[in-house]
Amino acid sequence: MNLMNGGIVLLVMFGAAQRLSLPWLFSLLAGLGLCMVRRGSWKFIHVAVCTIRRDLMCLYVILRVRFSMYRNLRNRSTIPALFAQMVSKHPNKPALIDEATGEVWTFRVLQQQCHAVAHWALAQGWAEGDVVALFMESQPLVVALWLGLAMVGVEAAFINHNLRQQSLLHCVSVSGARAMVFGTEMRGAVLEVRDSLKPHMLFFFSGELDDGDDFCSLQIQSVDTLLDHSPKHPPNHTLRKEFNDRLFYIYTSGTTGMPKAAIVVHSRYYRIASFGFHSFGLQNNDIIYNCLPLYHSAGTIMGVGQCLLFGVTVVVRRKFSASRFWDDCVKHNCTVILYIGEICRYLLAQPVRSSETHHRVRVAVGNGLRPSVWEEFVQRFRISRVGEFYGATECNCSLINIDGQVGACGFNSRIMPSFYPIRLVRVKEENGELLRDRQGLCVPCLPGEPGMLVGRLNYTDPLRRFDGYIDQESTNKKIAHNVFKMGDSAYVSGDMLVMDEYGYMYFKDRSGDTFRWRGENVSTAEVEGVLSGLLGHADVAVYGVTVPGVEGKAGMAAVAHSGGQFDLDAFLLAVQKALPSYARPIFLRLMPSVDTTGTFKIQKTRLQREGFRPQESSENIYFLNSRAGCYEAVTDELYSDIMEERVCL
């Protein structure tokens, strides 16, 4: 070995030893291995030294989860069977706490409730593969219902309790459900669609009804009463389902169209929950505060999954409350909180209160924490660790931020990139279509270059599966071929991310959100973060609108403004300082509230459709007159001038 290579080995050896605090011999072997792979590359050596600890931490987690999944696959395990093992370890430990009532469900009580559900399902004549829709607010009974149904192979379809009319009808219909269990708080929504559902569908309600309630005259049974009279011992049923068989269905958020029912198999449930547990330092004695909706994977898998599979206690809150959040955490001695979407920003917008720093929370786990509020969130609320992750319910290219890199939603190793076969690939700016090279393969992105996240498919590997949706056409649209190599297939996430030189991944935009203006690509997510920060963490939706005679799309920002004076001049001045000229909103819409999903994602479909046409009196739309250097109100006359190209943008 020459002097140059010997020096490289020493650099890597000592750098890795310092960062890893591992035995000298292991560090030496790591250094030798790196030099053999990328001999003479000083830049690679620098990246390797900086990231080897992170990569080995993640490698350990992946191998731990992978081995346990293969063991469960070999043993034909199911989620109910794994839960039974937890019950046997600590039957009297609190499993679920209903924050609304204060009721504590121990592991034994939860299992008995599940047995009651299983007996009830068998008494109804339901068989493995049948579907029951659950339409109710978050509470421990939701867990007992889907888990008890799973004990006899019946599959639950989690219906977003915010849906109404056509959206509700669509979600229930596509699931093929034979029955629906709904909370009495949803009775009005159920009445609206009941006659449009298939005629033989059974309905069961949970909760209290008044004597004069319309439902009293209908033949709808109380599931609470039925479960009270149902046996609490294990059902006499041999489950035929195995680790890779269907467990339940969770719907996509429907931000760009009707929700799709994603198939969740037992192995996927285990994979998501176990990665969360092992990646972010969770412990069996933790108490998790779960205010996320249980119809969403973050609430019912990442949250409740820690209870069912690892014995963690979970506090279930029916609805998120920014004003009650930290008080609840103090009340229940919570050590872990879950977040999603804009929850962290909503908490920052709250007035300072003593409970926000007198809690025992050490870990915040979730996805969607904007880089623009990350450090403020951690510092104000004294959170020791943020466990940010990326991943749709159905995807096979999930990411984890295992070392707390601010703003990153995960990473891909630069040392061992093929160990976890995901990639950012180039797409056409105008339609998001994957770009191909001369051989017909997708073109990988370089560090700093935004691209579409894809993950190679392998149905023999439980970590590489894509189980798709109930609708086969929707499934096919998410699969691309000849991506990494000829003849392969990959899941296409639809999300644009960017990777830095160390492999950290940063979320940019949903597919179709990024728009082009003045020859530049504008990331709506980035602009939303900046504008929200300027406006005291207000809800902001940024999107592109078409203007006749103008290339690209003009930026428009919808801002939730509850009333009072809005200083347009001060806003413009702040925007000019914070954003480049091409990213500044050409149109501004002030409205009482911005549409959001039940999982705190901004909805833009309606806003994009309505564009900058003057709206109702409770809203105001403004146009940035670049010549006058100010925002001016969009009147019917100004709207016509813009549409007929008499105004220069």
PyMOL commands that set and color helices and strands:
alter all, ss='L'
color gray80, all
select helices_A, chain A and resi 3-20+24-37+42-74+79-89+107-123+140-151+165-175+184-196+214-217+223-228+266-279+297-310+325-331+343-348+354-356+371-381+472-477+524-534+568-578+581-583+605-610+636-643
alter helices_A, ss='H'
color red, helices_A
select strands_A, chain A and resi 94-98+104-106+131-135+155-158+179-183+202-206+221-222+246-251+261-265+287-290+313-316+336-340+363-367+385-390+399-400+410-411+422-425+451-456+479-481+489-499+504-510+515-517+520-522+540-545+554-560+587-591+620-625+630-633
alter strands_A, ss='S'
color yellow, strands_A
deselect
rebuild
show_as cartoon
